[in-house]
């Protein structure tokens, strides 16, 4: 005896999306960007906050697509396929946002807003270590020779300090602490 209908699979997919979304949103961006951008010359692949937003939107779209396929069962294939494709598009767009710091320099891409920017260490004019005495938070400000500035939060980049000190000796840029 069968106690379910085939359309209940879509409700199960919606529930599974809700249950697994913290794992999908929390781990998948880091894993995907590690696969796409990490190699031996890369010290750090930093996942921007925008990426997690895109993955969250993808989970919501997949959830809504699964529910819509349940309620409009006659068009289930098109609705489910459309939700899956649209969610996949958001995952791809999110995966194209990155920041890479490595031996060759620093590169970042705020897709779809800006083009990819890449600077070699020889293009760095000065680096400031900014320490907020009230909150005890640290950040870096990298100033490039073309007057571009990049601010980096130091969370997750504890080893970057020693690497910047070594790069300062090689490339001769200024590295100081800002009060």
N, C-alpha and C positions, 0 to 999 in steps of 0.2 A: 504494500500500500504506500502510495506516494503522498506525503503531507506537505508538499510545497509546489509552487508553480515556478516555471523557469524565470519569470520576471523577478523573482525574489533574489536572484543572483546579483541584480543591480543594487538592491538594498544592501546586500552583503558587501559589495564593492564600495558603497558609500560609507558604511560603518568602518570598513577596513581603512579607508582613506582618512577618516577622522582619528582612528586609533593610531595609525602609523604616521600621521602628519608630523608629530614632533620629531620623529626619527628622520623623515624625509627632509624636513626643513632644517634640522640641526646638523645632520651629517652629510647628506648628499652634496651640498655645494662644495664643501671642503674636499670630499673625495673626488668629485668630478674635476675641480680645478687642479688638484694634485696630479691627476692623470693627464690633464691637458697641458699644464704649464711647468711642471716640476722636472728638473733634470739635475745633473751633477754640478752645474755652474750656478744654480739658483739656491740662495740661502733661505729665502722666505717667499712663500706665496700667500699673500694676505687677501682674505675674502671680504670685500666691501659689504656694508650693511644692506645696500640695495639688492644684492644677490639673494639674501634671505627673503626680501619682500617679493621678488619675482617667484621664488619657489613657493611662498605662501599663497600667492595668487594662483599658481598652477594647481595647488592642492584644492583650493576652493572651487576652481573651475572643474576639476575632475570630480569632486564631490557633487556639485550641482548637475553635471552631466550624467552622473550615475543615477541621481534621484529623478531627473527628467526622463531618463530612459525607462525607469520603473513606471512612472505615471503616464507616459505616452508610449506604451509598449509597442504600438503598431509601427512606430518609427524608431524603434530601439537601436538598430544598427547605426543609422545616421546620427542620432543624438549622441550615442556613446562614442562613436568614432570622431565626431566633431569636438566633443569635450576632451577626448584624449589628444587629438592633434593640437587644439588650442592650448592645452596644458603643456604639451611638449614644446610648443613655440615659446612659451614663457620660460621654460627651463633652459632652452637654448639661449635666449636673450640674457637670462641671468648668468649663465656660464661664461658669457663673453665679457663680463665685468671682472676685472682683476687688478692686482698690483703685484709686481714681481721685483724683488731685490736680489741681486746676485753679483757675480764677479764682473760681468760686463756693464753693470749700471742698474738703473731703476726704470721700470716701464709700468704704465698703468693705462687702463681703458675704461671710460665711463660710458659704455654702450647703452643706448643709442644716442646719448646726448653729445658726446665729444669723440674726436678721433683718438687713436692710440698715441700716447706721448711716451717717448723713450729718451733717456739721457745716459750717456756714459759717465763714469766717475771723473773723467778729465773735464767735463762740462760743469762740474759743481764748483761754485765760487766759495760758499761757506755753509757750514752746518751749525745750527744753534740747538743746544740741549735746553729746552724750556722746562723749568721745574716750578710748579705752583706750590708755594709753601703752605697755603691754607689746606689744600686737598691732597698734597703730596703726590700729585699726578705728574708724570713725565711725558714729554712729547719732543719730537724733532721737527725742526724747520730747515728744509733744504732749499738754499737759494742757488739758482743756476745762472750762468753767465749771460743768458738772454733775458734776465729779469723775471723769470718764472719762479714761483715759490710753491713748495709742496710741504704741507704739514702732515706729520705722521704721529699717530698715537703710539706710545711705546708698549702698550699691552701686547704681549705675545712676541715682542722683539727684544728680549733682554740681551741676547748675544750680539745684537747689531752694534752696540757701543764699542766693543773691542774690535770689530771689523772696521768700523769707521775710523778708529784711531790708527789702524794699519794703513787704510786707504789714504788718510791724511798725509802720512809719510811718503807714500808713493806719488800721489797726485798734487800735493802741496796746497790743498784748500784749507781754509780756516775752520777750526772746530772749537767752539767755545760754549760756555754756559751762559744762558741769559737769566738774569734775576727778575 
